[in-house]
Structure formats: C-alpha cells, structure tokens
Amino acid sequence: MLIIKSLAKLWRMIVMKRYINIIRLLLLNEIRNREAMIFSLLLPLAILILIGESDKTQVNYVYAGIICIAFGSMALVGVPSQLTNYRENGILKRVKLTELSLGDFLGCVYTAQVVFMIIQAVIITIVAKIVYNLKFDFTHYFLLGMGLQIILGMLALLSIGVVIAALSKNTRAASTIGNTVIVTMLFVGNTLFPSTGWPKAVKNVVKFFPMNTLGDGIRRTLINNSQTMNHFMFQTFSLAACVLIFSVAGLYLLNKSVINH
C-alpha cells in the first residue's frame, strides 16, 4: 500500500512538472511574440498616454477600461489566433494523441495567459500611478472580491477566445472575429466611455459583457469607493456564468474542430 502511494505521489509530481514546463513555454512564447506585445500591452499604454496627455483628470475613469482592453486584446485576439495556428499546424491533434488531454492543454494556456495579464495590469497601473498620478480610493470590504472578479474576468474573456478559435477557419478569420468582438465590447459597452446614450434594450444586453462587468467592478471598488453588495453579486455571478458557459462550449467546439480539421 505504501509503495502504491509513493508511486502515485511520484506520478503526480511528474505530471505537475510537465504542466509547469508547458505553461513556462507558452508564457515565453507570448513574451517573445512581438505582435502580442504591441497589441496587448503597448496599444493599451498608448491609449492611456493619449488620454492622459489630453486630460489627466480622465485617467481615473479610463484606467479600468485600459486594463480591460489589455485583457481583451490578449484573450480575444491573441489566444484565438494562437489556438487556430496550433490547430492548422496539427499541434492540437498531436496533443490529443498524448496523455495530456485537450482540456489539460487549455488549462495550461489559461494559466500562462493569466500570468501574462497580471504582468500587463501591473505595468499599466505603474504607468498610470507614476506618470498621471492615478488616485485609488479603495472599497476595502470588497478588495478580496475584486481579486476574484479580476481572475473571473480574465477567464471569461479567455473562454470566449477559445470559442472564437473553434469557430474560425484560419488565423486571419480568428483575428478578424476577435477584433470585432473586442471593438463591440469597447464601444457598445461601458468599457472605456459611458454608454448613457444607448437605448435601454442595448444597455440591458451590454451590462453582461465581461469587459463591461469587470470594468464596472474595478471602478466601483478601486477608484470610486462606491461598490455595493448588489453590484458585487451581479458582477461576480455574471462573470462566473460567462466562464462556465463559454468554457464548456469552447472545449466542446474546439475538440470538434480539431477532429474535423
């Protein structure tokens, strides 16, 4: 019995080491990817600088939107293009032939992207704080919940990105669809600019957009000190539902597209 437990423990260590190596390689690949760095980090910083130079008072409002743009650029454009490229080159099909399942591989992709997104958020926050004197006004009661919402927001966007990859025939289509989704969330939602002028029916739909939901949570908790339990519960459950629905749909559709490719 002791031998069996020892072997099981050794096997878990080997598998965990394999996962860590895959995550490390995926993260290094993102850091070395010039296009990913430009669109997911430099572009949000450029938007922040342009707005900050024109009116520094707007930085407090647009900060949350800039963070969401950085997350969305990576999750809705970078990840779909990456997964579509993997599928076209037969990498995903080879993954299915190994002991590593497609779900496990996606878990590694998610983990690597979450780490990269955290780096994005830290850099953007440092620039906004040092250069434009970003003012934080914490709602201390919801700080832990804010951390949960940020993780859920990342996963929600990544899950949508997987669905985009599964529905795209090639990397160009994945990039086009991803950019369309992020622009819709950006300008129709309340991500970067207030959506007070939109019809009520549109507002009722866009409030479920993960970029809008996460941005609202960041503003209320970190900037305006106006978070309430009702808003927090809606934001959290909305993001969690998005993660659940699109994760299941994304894994199913991607697995189907790999088989049919």
HELIX and SHEET records of a PDB file:
HELIX    1   1 LEU A    2  ARG A   32  1                                  31    
HELIX    2   2 ARG A   34  MET A   37  1                                   4    
HELIX    3   3 ILE A   38  LEU A   42  3                                   5    
HELIX    4   4 LEU A   43  SER A   54  1                                  12    
HELIX    5   5 LYS A   56  GLN A   58  5                                   3    
HELIX    6   6 VAL A   59  GLY A   72  1                                  14    
HELIX    7   7 SER A   73  GLY A   78  3                                   6    
HELIX    8   8 VAL A   79  GLU A   88  1                                  10    
HELIX    9   9 ILE A   91  LYS A   96  1                                   6    
HELIX   10  10 LEU A  102  TYR A  132  1                                  31    
HELIX   11  11 HIS A  140  PHE A  142  5                                   3    
HELIX   12  12 LEU A  143  LEU A  167  1                                  25    
HELIX   13  13 THR A  171  PHE A  187  1                                  17    
HELIX   14  14 LYS A  200  VAL A  206  1                                   7    
HELIX   15  15 PRO A  210  ILE A  218  1                                   9    
HELIX   16  16 ARG A  219  ILE A  223  3                                   5    
HELIX   17  17 MET A  229  ASN A  260  1                                  32    
END                                                                             
